[in-house]
Amino acid sequence: MSRPPLHDRHGAKQPRRFDPAKAARLDDPGRFTYLPRDEVLALLDAPYGACIVDFGAGTGTYAIAIASARPDARVIALDEQPEMLALLRAKPEAARLPNIEAVGTEALGTLRGCADRILALNVLHEVGDAALRELRDLLIFDGRAAFIDWNAAVDRPVGPPAAHVYRVEEARARLERHHFTILGARTLRYHYALIAKR
Ligand SMILES: C[S@@+](CC[C@H](N)C(=O)[O-])C[C@H]1O[C@@H](n2cnc3c(N)ncnc32)[C@H](O)[C@@H]1O
Protein backbone atom coordinates (compact mmCIF):
# COMPACT_ATOMS: atom_id res chain seq x y z
CA MET A 1 0.00 0.00 0.00
CA SER A 2 1.42 3.42 -0.87
CA ARG A 3 2.04 5.87 1.96
CA PRO A 4 0.31 9.29 2.04
CA PRO A 5 2.62 12.26 1.41
CA LEU A 6 4.70 13.21 4.44
CA HIS A 7 3.79 16.86 4.26
CA ASP A 8 0.11 15.87 4.69
CA ARG A 9 -0.93 17.54 7.97
CA HIS A 10 -3.94 15.31 8.61
CA GLY A 11 -4.08 14.59 12.35
CA ALA A 12 -1.98 17.59 13.39
CA LYS A 13 -3.43 20.14 15.78
CA GLN A 14 -1.74 23.12 14.12
CA PRO A 15 -3.22 23.67 10.70
CA ARG A 16 -0.13 25.18 9.04
CA ARG A 17 3.47 24.09 8.96
CA PHE A 18 6.15 26.17 10.64
CA ASP A 19 6.85 29.33 8.66
CA PRO A 20 10.59 29.64 7.82
CA ALA A 21 10.17 33.44 8.04
CA LYS A 22 9.93 32.89 11.81
CA ALA A 23 13.11 30.78 11.97
CA ALA A 24 14.98 33.38 14.07
CA ARG A 25 12.64 32.54 16.96
CA LEU A 26 14.12 29.06 17.06
CA ASP A 27 17.58 30.55 17.58
CA ASP A 28 16.58 32.61 20.61
CA PRO A 29 19.13 31.66 23.32
CA GLY A 30 16.40 32.39 25.90
CA ARG A 31 14.91 29.01 24.98
CA PHE A 32 17.61 27.31 27.01
CA THR A 33 16.42 29.05 30.18
CA TYR A 34 12.97 27.41 30.10
CA LEU A 35 14.09 24.27 28.28
CA PRO A 36 17.72 23.62 29.24
CA ARG A 37 19.89 21.45 27.03
CA ASP A 38 20.75 19.19 29.97
CA GLU A 39 17.06 18.61 30.70
CA VAL A 40 16.58 17.46 27.11
CA LEU A 41 19.68 15.25 27.32
CA ALA A 42 18.38 13.67 30.52
CA LEU A 43 15.00 13.00 28.91
CA LEU A 44 16.70 11.43 25.89
CA ASP A 45 18.92 9.27 28.09
CA ALA A 46 20.85 8.16 25.02
CA PRO A 47 23.29 5.26 25.39
CA TYR A 48 26.96 5.65 24.50
CA GLY A 49 27.43 5.84 20.73
CA ALA A 50 23.70 6.32 20.10
CA CYS A 51 22.15 7.37 16.84
CA ILE A 52 19.90 10.29 17.76
CA VAL A 53 17.44 11.64 15.19
CA ASP A 54 16.17 15.16 15.80
CA PHE A 55 12.90 14.90 13.87
CA GLY A 56 11.81 18.35 12.72
CA ALA A 57 15.15 19.86 13.75
CA GLY A 58 14.39 23.31 12.32
CA THR A 59 17.50 25.48 12.47
CA GLY A 60 19.21 22.86 14.63
CA THR A 61 19.39 24.80 17.89
CA TYR A 62 18.98 21.68 20.03
CA ALA A 63 20.56 19.23 17.57
CA ILE A 64 23.78 21.27 17.67
CA ALA A 65 23.67 21.55 21.47
CA ILE A 66 23.20 17.77 21.74
CA ALA A 67 25.94 16.95 19.21
CA SER A 68 28.30 19.26 21.07
CA ALA A 69 27.52 17.69 24.48
CA ARG A 70 27.63 14.13 23.15
CA PRO A 71 30.61 13.71 20.80
CA ASP A 72 30.13 9.92 21.04
CA ALA A 73 26.69 10.14 19.42
CA ARG A 74 25.68 10.46 15.78
CA VAL A 75 23.09 13.23 15.55
CA ILE A 76 20.85 13.33 12.50
CA ALA A 77 18.96 16.59 12.15
CA LEU A 78 16.01 15.89 9.90
CA ASP A 79 13.60 18.45 8.50
CA GLU A 80 11.09 18.54 5.68
CA GLN A 81 11.79 22.16 4.74
CA PRO A 82 14.91 22.88 2.69
CA GLU A 83 14.91 26.47 4.00
CA MET A 84 15.36 25.19 7.56
CA LEU A 85 18.10 22.78 6.54
CA ALA A 86 19.94 25.59 4.74
CA LEU A 87 19.86 27.75 7.89
CA LEU A 88 21.12 24.82 9.96
CA ARG A 89 23.96 23.98 7.56
CA ALA A 90 25.03 27.64 7.46
CA LYS A 91 25.76 27.67 11.19
CA PRO A 92 29.51 27.54 11.85
CA GLU A 93 28.99 25.19 14.86
CA ALA A 94 27.17 22.71 12.63
CA ALA A 95 30.04 22.77 10.15
CA ARG A 96 32.60 22.30 12.95
CA LEU A 97 30.94 19.33 14.62
CA PRO A 98 31.85 16.02 12.94
CA ASN A 99 28.91 14.13 14.49
CA ILE A 100 25.93 16.04 13.09
CA GLU A 101 24.34 15.68 9.68
CA ALA A 102 21.39 17.62 8.29
CA VAL A 103 19.03 15.62 6.08
CA GLY A 104 15.68 16.02 4.37
CA THR A 105 12.79 13.57 4.37
CA GLU A 106 14.25 11.77 1.34
CA ALA A 107 16.63 10.15 3.87
CA LEU A 108 13.77 8.51 5.81
CA GLY A 109 13.95 5.29 3.81
CA THR A 110 17.60 4.70 4.66
CA LEU A 111 17.13 5.67 8.31
CA ARG A 112 14.29 3.25 9.10
CA GLY A 113 15.10 1.12 12.15
CA CYS A 114 18.30 3.13 12.84
CA ALA A 115 17.41 5.46 15.70
CA ASP A 116 18.29 4.61 19.30
CA ARG A 117 16.66 7.86 20.28
CA ILE A 118 14.42 10.41 18.62
CA LEU A 119 13.94 13.96 19.76
CA ALA A 120 10.67 15.52 18.56
CA LEU A 121 10.82 19.01 20.02
CA ASN A 122 7.87 21.34 19.38
CA VAL A 123 6.90 19.04 16.55
CA LEU A 124 4.02 16.76 17.62
CA HIS A 125 1.43 19.53 17.24
CA GLU A 126 2.42 20.10 13.62
CA VAL A 127 3.25 16.68 12.18
CA GLY A 128 0.55 14.84 10.33
CA ASP A 129 -0.30 11.21 10.97
CA ALA A 130 1.72 9.95 7.99
CA ALA A 131 4.87 11.62 9.33
CA LEU A 132 4.19 10.26 12.82
CA ARG A 133 4.16 6.75 11.37
CA GLU A 134 7.48 7.46 9.63
CA LEU A 135 8.92 8.77 12.88
CA ARG A 136 7.92 5.56 14.67
CA ASP A 137 9.49 3.44 11.96
CA LEU A 138 12.86 5.12 12.51
CA LEU A 139 13.23 3.58 15.97
CA ILE A 140 15.23 0.45 16.61
CA PHE A 141 13.35 -2.32 18.45
CA ASP A 142 14.05 -0.96 21.95
CA GLY A 143 14.54 2.67 20.94
CA ARG A 144 12.85 5.64 22.59
CA ALA A 145 11.33 8.85 21.32
CA ALA A 146 11.13 11.98 23.47
CA PHE A 147 8.13 14.08 22.46
CA ILE A 148 8.65 17.46 24.09
CA ASP A 149 6.10 20.05 23.09
CA TRP A 150 4.28 23.18 24.20
CA ASN A 151 1.70 22.43 26.87
CA ALA A 152 -1.76 23.80 26.03
CA ALA A 153 -2.68 23.75 29.72
CA VAL A 154 0.02 26.26 30.70
CA ASP A 155 -0.11 30.05 30.27
CA ARG A 156 2.94 30.91 28.17
CA PRO A 157 4.47 34.16 26.91
CA VAL A 158 6.07 32.17 24.06
CA GLY A 159 5.10 29.50 21.55
CA PRO A 160 1.99 28.88 19.46
CA PRO A 161 -1.54 29.63 20.74
CA ALA A 162 -2.99 27.05 23.14
CA ALA A 163 -5.57 26.05 20.50
CA HIS A 164 -2.74 24.86 18.22
CA VAL A 165 -0.98 22.59 20.72
CA TYR A 166 -1.93 19.64 22.92
CA ARG A 167 -2.64 19.11 26.56
CA VAL A 168 -0.54 16.24 27.81
CA GLU A 169 -3.51 13.82 27.90
CA GLU A 170 -4.35 14.65 24.26
CA ALA A 171 -0.73 14.14 23.19
CA ARG A 172 -0.58 10.84 25.03
CA ALA A 173 -3.85 9.68 23.42
CA ARG A 174 -2.60 10.61 19.94
CA LEU A 175 0.66 8.72 20.45
CA GLU A 176 -1.16 5.68 21.81
CA ARG A 177 -3.46 5.70 18.77
CA HIS A 178 -0.24 5.46 16.74
CA HIS A 179 0.84 2.38 18.72
CA PHE A 180 3.44 4.06 20.88
CA THR A 181 3.78 2.83 24.45
CA ILE A 182 4.30 5.69 26.87
CA LEU A 183 7.10 4.93 29.33
CA GLY A 184 7.16 8.22 31.20
CA ALA A 185 5.75 11.72 31.36
CA ARG A 186 7.01 14.99 32.79
CA THR A 187 5.82 18.54 32.83
CA LEU A 188 8.39 21.27 32.40
CA ARG A 189 7.94 25.02 32.65
CA TYR A 190 6.08 25.49 29.34
CA HIS A 191 6.32 21.99 27.90
CA TYR A 192 5.28 18.45 28.54
CA ALA A 193 7.59 15.55 27.78
CA LEU A 194 6.40 12.08 26.85
CA ILE A 195 8.91 9.27 26.49
CA ALA A 196 7.63 6.60 24.15
CA LYS A 197 8.69 3.32 22.63
CA ARG A 198 7.34 1.60 19.53
C1 LIG B 1 8.35 24.51 15.48
S1 LIG B 1 9.66 23.95 14.49
C2 LIG B 1 10.71 23.22 15.74
C3 LIG B 1 12.14 23.07 15.30
C4 LIG B 1 13.09 22.45 16.32
N1 LIG B 1 12.66 21.16 16.77
C5 LIG B 1 13.31 23.35 17.50
O1 LIG B 1 12.66 23.16 18.54
O2 LIG B 1 14.12 24.28 17.39
C6 LIG B 1 9.01 22.50 13.71
C7 LIG B 1 9.88 21.95 12.62
O3 LIG B 1 9.36 20.68 12.24
C8 LIG B 1 9.50 20.55 10.84
N2 LIG B 1 8.55 19.53 10.39
C9 LIG B 1 7.21 19.58 10.44
N3 LIG B 1 6.68 18.47 9.91
C10 LIG B 1 7.72 17.68 9.54
C11 LIG B 1 7.82 16.41 8.91
N4 LIG B 1 6.74 15.73 8.56
N5 LIG B 1 9.04 15.92 8.65
C12 LIG B 1 10.15 16.62 8.98
N6 LIG B 1 10.12 17.85 9.55
C13 LIG B 1 8.92 18.37 9.84
C14 LIG B 1 9.22 21.94 10.31
O4 LIG B 1 9.76 22.14 9.03
C15 LIG B 1 9.92 22.81 11.36
O5 LIG B 1 11.24 23.09 11.02
The ligand as an ORCA input file, in Angstrom:
! r2SCAN-3c Opt
* xyz 0 1
  C       8.346     24.509     15.475
  S       9.664     23.952     14.493
  C      10.713     23.219     15.744
  C      12.138     23.069     15.297
  C      13.094     22.449     16.322
  N      12.659     21.160     16.766
  C      13.306     23.348     17.497
  O      12.660     23.156     18.537
  O      14.122     24.281     17.386
  C       9.008     22.497     13.715
  C       9.877     21.953     12.625
  O       9.365     20.684     12.238
  C       9.501     20.554     10.842
  N       8.555     19.531     10.392
  C       7.209     19.581     10.438
  N       6.676     18.467      9.912
  C       7.718     17.685      9.540
  C       7.819     16.413      8.913
  N       6.737     15.729      8.561
  N       9.040     15.916      8.646
  C      10.147     16.625      8.985
  N      10.117     17.851      9.547
  C       8.916     18.370      9.839
  C       9.221     21.938     10.315
  O       9.755     22.137      9.030
  C       9.915     22.809     11.358
  O      11.240     23.087     11.016
*
